[in-house]
Amino acid sequence: MALLKKLTQLWGVAGREKAVHDFIKNEIISDVDQCYSDALGNLIAVKKGNGRGKKIMIAAHMDEIGLQVTKIEPDGRIKAHSVGWVWASAVYNDKVVFQNGTVGVVGCEGKIEDAKNDTTKLYIDIGCTSKEETLKYVNIGDYCGFMGPYHEMKDQKICAKSIDDRVGCYILIEAIKQIKAPTENDLYFVFTVQEEVGCRGAVVAAERIKPDIGIAIDITPDHIYPSDLSGSNAVGEGVAIKVGDPSAMIDEALLNQMINCCEKHEIKYQRDVMDRGGTDISSINRSNYGVRVAGISIVTRYPHSQSALISLEDVTHAINLVKHYVTEPFVFEDTIYK
Protein backbone atom coordinates (compact mmCIF):
# COMPACT_ATOMS: atom_id res chain seq x y z
CA MET A 1 0.00 0.00 0.00
CA ALA A 2 2.94 2.32 -0.64
CA LEU A 3 0.85 4.24 -3.18
CA LEU A 4 -1.92 4.88 -0.65
CA LYS A 5 0.68 6.16 1.82
CA LYS A 6 2.05 8.60 -0.76
CA LEU A 7 -1.43 9.84 -1.63
CA THR A 8 -2.38 10.58 1.98
CA GLN A 9 0.77 12.61 2.56
CA LEU A 10 0.32 14.92 -0.43
CA TRP A 11 -0.76 18.49 0.34
CA GLY A 12 -4.00 19.44 -1.40
CA VAL A 13 -6.48 21.66 0.43
CA ALA A 14 -9.69 22.34 -1.49
CA GLY A 15 -8.99 24.75 -4.35
CA ARG A 16 -5.26 23.97 -4.26
CA GLU A 17 -5.11 20.36 -5.46
CA LYS A 18 -2.38 20.68 -8.10
CA ALA A 19 0.23 18.49 -6.37
CA VAL A 20 -2.31 15.68 -6.03
CA HIS A 21 -3.52 16.18 -9.60
CA ASP A 22 0.00 15.95 -11.04
CA PHE A 23 0.94 12.90 -8.96
CA ILE A 24 -2.16 10.97 -10.06
CA LYS A 25 -1.77 12.01 -13.70
CA ASN A 26 1.75 10.60 -13.79
CA GLU A 27 0.56 7.40 -12.11
CA ILE A 28 -2.27 6.60 -14.57
CA ILE A 29 -1.48 8.24 -17.90
CA SER A 30 0.00 5.11 -19.51
CA ASP A 31 -3.05 3.02 -18.52
CA VAL A 32 -5.83 5.12 -20.11
CA ASP A 33 -6.89 6.12 -23.62
CA GLN A 34 -7.31 9.80 -22.80
CA CYS A 35 -6.31 12.02 -19.89
CA TYR A 36 -7.13 15.71 -19.56
CA SER A 37 -7.95 18.48 -17.08
CA ASP A 38 -10.65 21.13 -17.04
CA ALA A 39 -10.70 24.76 -15.92
CA LEU A 40 -11.42 23.90 -12.27
CA GLY A 41 -8.61 21.34 -12.10
CA ASN A 42 -10.55 18.08 -12.31
CA LEU A 43 -8.45 15.24 -13.74
CA ILE A 44 -10.44 13.09 -16.18
CA ALA A 45 -9.09 9.74 -17.38
CA VAL A 46 -10.95 7.75 -20.03
CA LYS A 47 -10.99 4.06 -20.88
CA LYS A 48 -13.01 3.69 -24.07
CA GLY A 49 -15.55 0.89 -24.41
CA ASN A 50 -16.70 -1.00 -27.47
CA GLY A 51 -19.51 1.44 -28.20
CA ARG A 52 -22.36 -0.83 -27.10
CA GLY A 53 -22.60 0.11 -23.44
CA LYS A 54 -23.18 3.09 -21.18
CA LYS A 55 -21.10 6.10 -20.30
CA ILE A 56 -20.09 5.76 -16.65
CA MET A 57 -18.51 8.49 -14.52
CA ILE A 58 -16.65 7.21 -11.45
CA ALA A 59 -15.52 10.02 -9.15
CA ALA A 60 -13.23 10.40 -6.15
CA HIS A 61 -12.16 13.77 -4.81
CA MET A 62 -8.55 14.91 -4.49
CA ASP A 63 -9.06 17.77 -2.05
CA GLU A 64 -8.76 17.76 1.72
CA ILE A 65 -10.06 20.04 4.45
CA GLY A 66 -7.92 22.82 5.89
CA LEU A 67 -7.79 26.46 6.96
CA GLN A 68 -7.34 29.79 5.16
CA VAL A 69 -5.61 32.83 6.65
CA THR A 70 -7.90 35.79 7.31
CA LYS A 71 -5.73 38.00 9.54
CA ILE A 72 -2.26 38.27 11.05
CA GLU A 73 -2.19 39.72 14.54
CA PRO A 74 0.44 42.28 15.74
CA ASP A 75 2.02 39.57 17.92
CA GLY A 76 2.54 37.29 14.89
CA ARG A 77 -0.37 34.92 15.49
CA ILE A 78 -2.34 33.86 12.42
CA LYS A 79 -6.13 33.84 12.35
CA ALA A 80 -7.98 31.63 9.88
CA HIS A 81 -11.34 30.20 8.88
CA SER A 82 -12.15 26.63 7.89
CA VAL A 83 -12.05 25.28 4.34
CA GLY A 84 -14.57 22.46 4.47
CA TRP A 85 -15.88 21.00 7.72
CA VAL A 86 -13.08 21.29 10.30
CA TRP A 87 -13.62 20.22 13.91
CA ALA A 88 -11.95 22.91 16.02
CA SER A 89 -11.12 20.40 18.73
CA ALA A 90 -9.53 17.98 16.21
CA VAL A 91 -6.84 20.45 15.18
CA TYR A 92 -6.31 22.14 18.57
CA ASN A 93 -2.73 21.78 19.93
CA ASP A 94 -1.70 19.97 16.76
CA LYS A 95 0.31 21.00 13.71
CA VAL A 96 -0.69 22.36 10.32
CA VAL A 97 1.46 22.96 7.25
CA PHE A 98 1.17 25.70 4.65
CA GLN A 99 1.62 25.15 0.93
CA ASN A 100 5.17 26.54 1.10
CA GLY A 101 6.12 24.09 3.85
CA THR A 102 5.82 26.45 6.83
CA VAL A 103 4.64 24.54 9.91
CA GLY A 104 2.44 25.99 12.63
CA VAL A 105 0.85 24.88 15.90
CA VAL A 106 -2.84 25.56 16.51
CA GLY A 107 -3.91 27.25 19.72
CA CYS A 108 -7.19 28.64 20.98
CA GLU A 109 -8.33 31.98 22.35
CA GLY A 110 -9.88 30.78 25.61
CA LYS A 111 -11.09 27.25 26.34
CA ILE A 112 -11.31 24.85 23.42
CA GLU A 113 -14.60 23.61 24.89
CA ASP A 114 -16.05 27.09 24.37
CA ALA A 115 -14.90 27.20 20.75
CA LYS A 116 -17.13 24.22 19.87
CA ASN A 117 -16.76 24.05 16.08
CA ASP A 118 -15.92 27.72 15.54
CA THR A 119 -12.45 27.68 13.95
CA THR A 120 -12.31 31.50 14.10
CA LYS A 121 -11.57 31.06 17.82
CA LEU A 122 -8.34 29.30 16.87
CA TYR A 123 -5.00 30.78 15.93
CA ILE A 124 -1.84 29.42 14.31
CA ASP A 125 1.60 29.97 15.81
CA ILE A 126 4.54 29.58 13.38
CA GLY A 127 7.07 30.82 15.95
CA CYS A 128 7.16 34.49 14.96
CA THR A 129 6.41 37.24 17.49
CA SER A 130 5.48 40.10 15.16
CA LYS A 131 3.23 40.63 12.17
CA GLU A 132 6.18 41.77 10.08
CA GLU A 133 8.11 38.58 10.78
CA THR A 134 5.10 36.33 10.08
CA LEU A 135 4.48 38.07 6.74
CA LYS A 136 7.86 36.80 5.53
CA TYR A 137 6.39 33.27 5.51
CA VAL A 138 2.58 33.50 5.48
CA ASN A 139 0.20 35.99 3.88
CA ILE A 140 -3.51 36.75 3.94
CA GLY A 141 -5.42 34.11 1.96
CA ASP A 142 -2.79 31.38 2.28
CA TYR A 143 -4.03 27.85 2.95
CA CYS A 144 -2.80 25.26 5.42
CA GLY A 145 -3.67 21.60 5.86
CA PHE A 146 -3.43 18.94 8.53
CA MET A 147 -0.28 16.96 9.29
CA GLY A 148 -0.94 13.29 9.96
CA PRO A 149 1.67 10.61 9.16
CA TYR A 150 0.65 7.25 7.72
CA HIS A 151 0.77 4.51 10.36
CA GLU A 152 0.24 0.78 9.94
CA MET A 153 -1.83 -0.51 12.83
CA LYS A 154 -3.01 -3.91 14.04
CA ASP A 155 -5.38 -6.22 12.14
CA GLN A 156 -4.82 -4.67 8.68
CA LYS A 157 -5.83 -1.18 9.80
CA ILE A 158 -4.05 2.06 8.92
CA CYS A 159 -4.47 5.67 10.00
CA ALA A 160 -3.40 8.91 8.33
CA LYS A 161 -4.56 12.36 7.36
CA SER A 162 -6.57 12.91 4.17
CA ILE A 163 -8.03 9.41 4.02
CA ASP A 164 -11.02 11.48 2.89
CA ASP A 165 -10.71 11.02 -0.01
CA ARG A 166 -7.27 9.89 -1.02
CA VAL A 167 -8.44 6.35 -0.36
CA GLY A 168 -11.07 6.87 -3.07
CA CYS A 169 -8.35 8.15 -5.43
CA TYR A 170 -6.28 5.06 -4.63
CA ILE A 171 -9.21 2.76 -5.42
CA LEU A 172 -9.74 4.47 -8.78
CA ILE A 173 -6.04 4.25 -9.65
CA GLU A 174 -5.96 0.53 -8.87
CA ALA A 175 -9.16 -0.10 -10.85
CA ILE A 176 -7.70 1.76 -13.84
CA LYS A 177 -4.61 -0.43 -13.74
CA GLN A 178 -6.53 -3.69 -13.32
CA ILE A 179 -9.14 -3.14 -16.06
CA LYS A 180 -7.17 -4.19 -19.14
CA ALA A 181 -9.37 -5.06 -22.12
CA PRO A 182 -12.01 -2.68 -23.55
CA THR A 183 -15.37 -3.25 -21.88
CA GLU A 184 -18.90 -2.54 -23.03
CA ASN A 185 -18.92 0.77 -21.20
CA ASP A 186 -17.04 4.02 -21.71
CA LEU A 187 -15.37 4.61 -18.35
CA TYR A 188 -14.62 8.14 -17.16
CA PHE A 189 -12.50 8.07 -14.01
CA VAL A 190 -12.72 11.57 -12.54
CA PHE A 191 -10.47 12.85 -9.78
CA THR A 192 -12.49 15.84 -8.64
CA VAL A 193 -11.64 19.11 -6.91
CA GLN A 194 -13.43 21.15 -4.25
CA GLU A 195 -15.70 18.38 -2.95
CA GLU A 196 -15.20 19.53 0.63
CA VAL A 197 -16.58 22.99 -0.14
CA GLY A 198 -19.71 21.95 -2.02
CA CYS A 199 -18.98 19.21 -4.57
CA ARG A 200 -18.12 21.88 -7.14
CA GLY A 201 -15.72 19.92 -9.31
CA ALA A 202 -18.08 17.01 -9.79
CA VAL A 203 -20.89 19.07 -11.28
CA VAL A 204 -18.56 20.70 -13.82
CA ALA A 205 -17.15 17.33 -14.84
CA ALA A 206 -20.59 15.74 -15.07
CA GLU A 207 -21.90 18.56 -17.26
CA ARG A 208 -18.98 17.98 -19.59
CA ILE A 209 -19.14 14.18 -19.68
CA LYS A 210 -22.95 13.79 -19.60
CA PRO A 211 -22.78 10.28 -18.12
CA ASP A 212 -25.57 7.70 -18.10
CA ILE A 213 -24.44 6.51 -14.66
CA GLY A 214 -22.57 8.34 -11.90
CA ILE A 215 -20.69 6.66 -9.06
CA ALA A 216 -18.80 8.39 -6.26
CA ILE A 217 -16.21 6.65 -4.10
CA ASP A 218 -15.76 8.33 -0.74
CA ILE A 219 -15.61 7.64 2.97
CA THR A 220 -18.52 7.10 5.33
CA PRO A 221 -18.46 7.23 9.16
CA ASP A 222 -18.07 4.22 11.44
CA HIS A 223 -21.08 3.91 13.75
CA ILE A 224 -19.95 1.01 15.92
CA TYR A 225 -17.23 2.79 17.90
CA PRO A 226 -18.61 5.46 20.28
CA SER A 227 -19.13 8.79 18.52
CA ASP A 228 -21.79 11.44 17.95
CA LEU A 229 -23.38 9.37 15.17
CA SER A 230 -25.63 6.34 15.11
CA GLY A 231 -26.13 3.63 12.52
CA SER A 232 -24.74 0.31 11.31
CA ASN A 233 -21.52 1.11 9.42
CA ALA A 234 -18.46 -0.74 10.74
CA VAL A 235 -14.76 -0.69 9.83
CA GLY A 236 -13.66 -4.12 8.65
CA GLU A 237 -17.08 -5.38 7.55
CA GLY A 238 -16.45 -4.95 3.85
CA VAL A 239 -16.89 -2.34 1.17
CA ALA A 240 -19.87 -0.13 1.98
CA ILE A 241 -22.55 0.07 -0.71
CA LYS A 242 -24.37 3.35 -0.34
CA VAL A 243 -28.10 2.95 0.17
CA GLY A 244 -28.80 6.54 1.11
CA ASP A 245 -27.55 9.83 2.50
CA PRO A 246 -29.08 13.31 2.67
CA SER A 247 -27.40 14.48 -0.54
CA ALA A 248 -28.80 12.05 -3.12
CA MET A 249 -31.30 9.24 -3.64
CA ILE A 250 -29.57 6.10 -4.89
CA ASP A 251 -31.02 4.51 -8.03
CA GLU A 252 -32.69 1.28 -6.90
CA ALA A 253 -31.75 -0.75 -9.98
CA LEU A 254 -28.10 0.29 -9.75
CA LEU A 255 -28.08 -0.53 -6.04
CA ASN A 256 -29.52 -4.00 -6.58
CA GLN A 257 -27.08 -4.68 -9.42
CA MET A 258 -24.17 -3.63 -7.18
CA ILE A 259 -25.29 -5.99 -4.42
CA ASN A 260 -25.66 -8.82 -6.96
CA CYS A 261 -22.16 -8.03 -8.24
CA CYS A 262 -20.74 -8.41 -4.74
CA GLU A 263 -22.50 -11.72 -4.21
CA LYS A 264 -21.47 -13.04 -7.62
CA HIS A 265 -17.79 -12.26 -7.05
CA GLU A 266 -17.77 -13.09 -3.31
CA ILE A 267 -16.96 -9.51 -2.33
CA LYS A 268 -17.61 -8.75 1.33
CA TYR A 269 -19.98 -5.79 1.63
CA GLN A 270 -22.21 -3.86 3.99
CA ARG A 271 -25.11 -1.48 3.40
CA ASP A 272 -24.14 2.17 3.97
CA VAL A 273 -26.68 4.64 5.36
CA MET A 274 -25.57 7.96 6.84
CA ASP A 275 -27.88 10.65 8.18
CA ARG A 276 -25.68 13.68 7.52
CA GLY A 277 -23.16 14.74 4.93
CA GLY A 278 -22.92 13.76 1.28
CA THR A 279 -20.61 13.01 -1.64
CA ASP A 280 -20.01 13.98 -5.26
CA ILE A 281 -23.06 11.98 -6.35
CA SER A 282 -25.16 14.92 -5.14
CA SER A 283 -23.80 17.03 -7.99
CA ILE A 284 -23.68 14.25 -10.59
CA ASN A 285 -27.27 13.26 -9.82
CA ARG A 286 -28.62 16.71 -10.70
CA SER A 287 -26.39 17.47 -13.68
CA ASN A 288 -27.63 17.84 -17.25
CA TYR A 289 -31.16 16.30 -17.31
CA GLY A 290 -30.49 14.05 -14.33
CA VAL A 291 -28.17 11.08 -13.88
CA ARG A 292 -28.75 7.72 -12.20
CA VAL A 293 -26.28 7.42 -9.32
CA ALA A 294 -24.77 4.86 -6.99
CA GLY A 295 -22.15 5.12 -4.27
CA ILE A 296 -19.26 3.09 -2.88
CA SER A 297 -17.78 3.94 0.50
CA ILE A 298 -14.94 3.06 2.85
CA VAL A 299 -16.09 3.06 6.46
CA THR A 300 -13.82 5.35 8.47
CA ARG A 301 -13.28 6.07 12.15
CA TYR A 302 -12.30 9.60 13.24
CA PRO A 303 -13.03 11.24 9.85
CA HIS A 304 -11.97 14.82 9.15
CA SER A 305 -9.00 14.50 11.47
CA GLN A 306 -5.27 13.86 11.26
CA SER A 307 -5.80 10.24 12.29
CA ALA A 308 -8.63 8.76 10.22
CA LEU A 309 -8.64 4.95 10.53
CA ILE A 310 -9.69 2.40 7.90
CA SER A 311 -9.34 -1.30 7.10
CA LEU A 312 -7.11 -2.26 4.18
CA GLU A 313 -9.29 -5.34 3.67
CA ASP A 314 -12.27 -3.03 3.03
CA VAL A 315 -10.15 -1.17 0.47
CA THR A 316 -9.30 -4.40 -1.36
CA HIS A 317 -13.00 -5.31 -1.50
CA ALA A 318 -13.78 -1.86 -2.90
CA ILE A 319 -11.22 -2.22 -5.69
CA ASN A 320 -12.68 -5.58 -6.64
CA LEU A 321 -16.19 -4.17 -6.67
CA VAL A 322 -15.28 -1.21 -8.88
CA LYS A 323 -13.40 -3.23 -11.48
CA HIS A 324 -16.21 -5.79 -11.80
CA TYR A 325 -19.20 -3.47 -11.49
CA VAL A 326 -18.24 -0.83 -14.05
CA THR A 327 -17.54 -3.49 -16.69
CA GLU A 328 -20.99 -5.09 -16.40
CA PRO A 329 -23.74 -4.48 -18.98
CA PHE A 330 -26.41 -2.01 -17.86
CA VAL A 331 -29.84 -2.18 -19.47
CA PHE A 332 -32.09 0.85 -19.11
CA GLU A 333 -33.45 3.64 -21.28
CA ASP A 334 -35.56 6.74 -20.70
CA THR A 335 -39.21 5.78 -20.86
CA ILE A 336 -41.35 7.31 -23.62
CA TYR A 337 -45.04 6.81 -23.00
CA LYS A 338 -46.47 8.42 -26.11
C-alpha positions in Angstrom: 0.0 0.0 0.0 2.9 2.3 -0.6 0.8 4.2 -3.2 -1.9 4.9 -0.6 0.7 6.2 1.8 2.1 8.6 -0.8 -1.4 9.8 -1.6 -2.4 10.6 2.0 0.8 12.6 2.6 0.3 14.9 -0.4 -0.8 18.5 0.3 -4.0 19.4 -1.4 -6.5 21.7 0.4 -9.7 22.3 -1.5 -9.0 24.7 -4.3 -5.3 24.0 -4.3 -5.1 20.4 -5.5 -2.4 20.7 -8.1 0.2 18.5 -6.4 -2.3 15.7 -6.0 -3.5 16.2 -9.6 0.0 15.9 -11.0 0.9 12.9 -9.0 -2.2 11.0 -10.1 -1.8 12.0 -13.7 1.7 10.6 -13.8 0.6 7.4 -12.1 -2.3 6.6 -14.6 -1.5 8.2 -17.9 0.0 5.1 -19.5 -3.1 3.0 -18.5 -5.8 5.1 -20.1 -6.9 6.1 -23.6 -7.3 9.8 -22.8 -6.3 12.0 -19.9 -7.1 15.7 -19.6 -7.9 18.5 -17.1 -10.6 21.1 -17.0 -10.7 24.8 -15.9 -11.4 23.9 -12.3 -8.6 21.3 -12.1 -10.6 18.1 -12.3 -8.5 15.2 -13.7 -10.4 13.1 -16.2 -9.1 9.7 -17.4 -11.0 7.7 -20.0 -11.0 4.1 -20.9 -13.0 3.7 -24.1 -15.5 0.9 -24.4 -16.7 -1.0 -27.5 -19.5 1.4 -28.2 -22.4 -0.8 -27.1 -22.6 0.1 -23.4 -23.2 3.1 -21.2 -21.1 6.1 -20.3 -20.1 5.8 -16.7 -18.5 8.5 -14.5 -16.7 7.2 -11.5 -15.5 10.0 -9.2 -13.2 10.4 -6.1 -12.2 13.8 -4.8 -8.5 14.9 -4.5 -9.1 17.8 -2.1 -8.8 17.8 1.7 -10.1 20.0 4.4 -7.9 22.8 5.9 -7.8 26.5 7.0 -7.3 29.8 5.2 -5.6 32.8 6.7 -7.9 35.8 7.3 -5.7 38.0 9.5 -2.3 38.3 11.0 -2.2 39.7 14.5 0.4 42.3 15.7 2.0 39.6 17.9 2.5 37.3 14.9 -0.4 34.9 15.5 -2.3 33.9 12.4 -6.1 33.8 12.4 -8.0 31.6 9.9 -11.3 30.2 8.9 -12.1 26.6 7.9 -12.0 25.3 4.3 -14.6 22.5 4.5 -15.9 21.0 7.7 -13.1 21.3 10.3 -13.6 20.2 13.9 -12.0 22.9 16.0 -11.1 20.4 18.7 -9.5 18.0 16.2 -6.8 20.5 15.2 -6.3 22.1 18.6 -2.7 21.8 19.9 -1.7 20.0 16.8 0.3 21.0 13.7 -0.7 22.4 10.3 1.5 23.0 7.3 1.2 25.7 4.7 1.6 25.1 0.9 5.2 26.5 1.1 6.1 24.1 3.9 5.8 26.5 6.8 4.6 24.5 9.9 2.4 26.0 12.6 0.9 24.9 15.9 -2.8 25.6 16.5 -3.9 27.2 19.7 -7.2 28.6 21.0 -8.3 32.0 22.4 -9.9 30.8 25.6 -11.1 27.3 26.3 -11.3 24.9 23.4 -14.6 23.6 24.9 -16.0 27.1 24.4 -14.9 27.2 20.7 -17.1 24.2 19.9 -16.8 24.1 16.1 -15.9 27.7 15.5 -12.5 27.7 13.9 -12.3 31.5 14.1 -11.6 31.1 17.8 -8.3 29.3 16.9 -5.0 30.8 15.9 -1.8 29.4 14.3 1.6 30.0 15.8 4.5 29.6 13.4 7.1 30.8 15.9 7.2 34.5 15.0 6.4 37.2 17.5 5.5 40.1 15.2 3.2 40.6 12.2 6.2 41.8 10.1 8.1 38.6 10.8 5.1 36.3 10.1 4.5 38.1 6.7 7.9 36.8 5.5 6.4 33.3 5.5 2.6 33.5 5.5 0.2 36.0 3.9 -3.5 36.7 3.9 -5.4 34.1 2.0 -2.8 31.4 2.3 -4.0 27.9 2.9 -2.8 25.3 5.4 -3.7 21.6 5.9 -3.4 18.9 8.5 -0.3 17.0 9.3 -0.9 13.3 10.0 1.7 10.6 9.2 0.6 7.2 7.7 0.8 4.5 10.4 0.2 0.8 9.9 -1.8 -0.5 12.8 -3.0 -3.9 14.0 -5.4 -6.2 12.1 -4.8 -4.7 8.7 -5.8 -1.2 9.8 -4.0 2.1 8.9 -4.5 5.7 10.0 -3.4 8.9 8.3 -4.6 12.4 7.4 -6.6 12.9 4.2 -8.0 9.4 4.0 -11.0 11.5 2.9 -10.7 11.0 0.0 -7.3 9.9 -1.0 -8.4 6.3 -0.4 -11.1 6.9 -3.1 -8.4 8.1 -5.4 -6.3 5.1 -4.6 -9.2 2.8 -5.4 -9.7 4.5 -8.8 -6.0 4.2 -9.7 -6.0 0.5 -8.9 -9.2 -0.1 -10.9 -7.7 1.8 -13.8 -4.6 -0.4 -13.7 -6.5 -3.7 -13.3 -9.1 -3.1 -16.1 -7.2 -4.2 -19.1 -9.4 -5.1 -22.1 -12.0 -2.7 -23.6 -15.4 -3.2 -21.9 -18.9 -2.5 -23.0 -18.9 0.8 -21.2 -17.0 4.0 -21.7 -15.4 4.6 -18.3 -14.6 8.1 -17.2 -12.5 8.1 -14.0 -12.7 11.6 -12.5 -10.5 12.8 -9.8 -12.5 15.8 -8.6 -11.6 19.1 -6.9 -13.4 21.1 -4.3 -15.7 18.4 -3.0 -15.2 19.5 0.6 -16.6 23.0 -0.1 -19.7 22.0 -2.0 -19.0 19.2 -4.6 -18.1 21.9 -7.1 -15.7 19.9 -9.3 -18.1 17.0 -9.8 -20.9 19.1 -11.3 -18.6 20.7 -13.8 -17.1 17.3 -14.8 -20.6 15.7 -15.1 -21.9 18.6 -17.3 -19.0 18.0 -19.6 -19.1 14.2 -19.7 -22.9 13.8 -19.6 -22.8 10.3 -18.1 -25.6 7.7 -18.1 -24.4 6.5 -14.7 -22.6 8.3 -11.9 -20.7 6.7 -9.1 -18.8 8.4 -6.3 -16.2 6.7 -4.1 -15.8 8.3 -0.7 -15.6 7.6 3.0 -18.5 7.1 5.3 -18.5 7.2 9.2 -18.1 4.2 11.4 -21.1 3.9 13.7 -19.9 1.0 15.9 -17.2 2.8 17.9 -18.6 5.5 20.3 -19.1 8.8 18.5 -21.8 11.4 18.0 -23.4 9.4 15.2 -25.6 6.3 15.1 -26.1 3.6 12.5 -24.7 0.3 11.3 -21.5 1.1 9.4 -18.5 -0.7 10.7 -14.8 -0.7 9.8 -13.7 -4.1 8.6 -17.1 -5.4 7.6 -16.4 -5.0 3.9 -16.9 -2.3 1.2 -19.9 -0.1 2.0 -22.5 0.1 -0.7 -24.4 3.4 -0.3 -28.1 3.0 0.2 -28.8 6.5 1.1 -27.6 9.8 2.5 -29.1 13.3 2.7 -27.4 14.5 -0.5 -28.8 12.0 -3.1 -31.3 9.2 -3.6 -29.6 6.1 -4.9 -31.0 4.5 -8.0 -32.7 1.3 -6.9 -31.8 -0.7 -10.0 -28.1 0.3 -9.7 -28.1 -0.5 -6.0 -29.5 -4.0 -6.6 -27.1 -4.7 -9.4 -24.2 -3.6 -7.2 -25.3 -6.0 -4.4 -25.7 -8.8 -7.0 -22.2 -8.0 -8.2 -20.7 -8.4 -4.7 -22.5 -11.7 -4.2 -21.5 -13.0 -7.6 -17.8 -12.3 -7.1 -17.8 -13.1 -3.3 -17.0 -9.5 -2.3 -17.6 -8.7 1.3 -20.0 -5.8 1.6 -22.2 -3.9 4.0 -25.1 -1.5 3.4 -24.1 2.2 4.0 -26.7 4.6 5.4 -25.6 8.0 6.8 -27.9 10.6 8.2 -25.7 13.7 7.5 -23.2 14.7 4.9 -22.9 13.8 1.3 -20.6 13.0 -1.6 -20.0 14.0 -5.3 -23.1 12.0 -6.3 -25.2 14.9 -5.1 -23.8 17.0 -8.0 -23.7 14.3 -10.6 -27.3 13.3 -9.8 -28.6 16.7 -10.7 -26.4 17.5 -13.7 -27.6 17.8 -17.2 -31.2 16.3 -17.3 -30.5 14.1 -14.3 -28.2 11.1 -13.9 -28.7 7.7 -12.2 -26.3 7.4 -9.3 -24.8 4.9 -7.0 -22.1 5.1 -4.3 -19.3 3.1 -2.9 -17.8 3.9 0.5 -14.9 3.1 2.8 -16.1 3.1 6.5 -13.8 5.3 8.5 -13.3 6.1 12.1 -12.3 9.6 13.2 -13.0 11.2 9.9 -12.0 14.8 9.1 -9.0 14.5 11.5 -5.3 13.9 11.3 -5.8 10.2 12.3 -8.6 8.8 10.2 -8.6 5.0 10.5 -9.7 2.4 7.9 -9.3 -1.3 7.1 -7.1 -2.3 4.2 -9.3 -5.3 3.7 -12.3 -3.0 3.0 -10.1 -1.2 0.5 -9.3 -4.4 -1.4 -13.0 -5.3 -1.5 -13.8 -1.9 -2.9 -11.2 -2.2 -5.7 -12.7 -5.6 -6.6 -16.2 -4.2 -6.7 -15.3 -1.2 -8.9 -13.4 -3.2 -11.5 -16.2 -5.8 -11.8 -19.2 -3.5 -11.5 -18.2 -0.8 -14.1 -17.5 -3.5 -16.7 -21.0 -5.1 -16.4 -23.7 -4.5 -19.0 -26.4 -2.0 -17.9 -29.8 -2.2 -19.5 -32.1 0.8 -19.1 -33.4 3.6 -21.3 -35.6 6.7 -20.7 -39.2 5.8 -20.9 -41.3 7.3 -23.6 -45.0 6.8 -23.0 -46.5 8.4 -26.1 
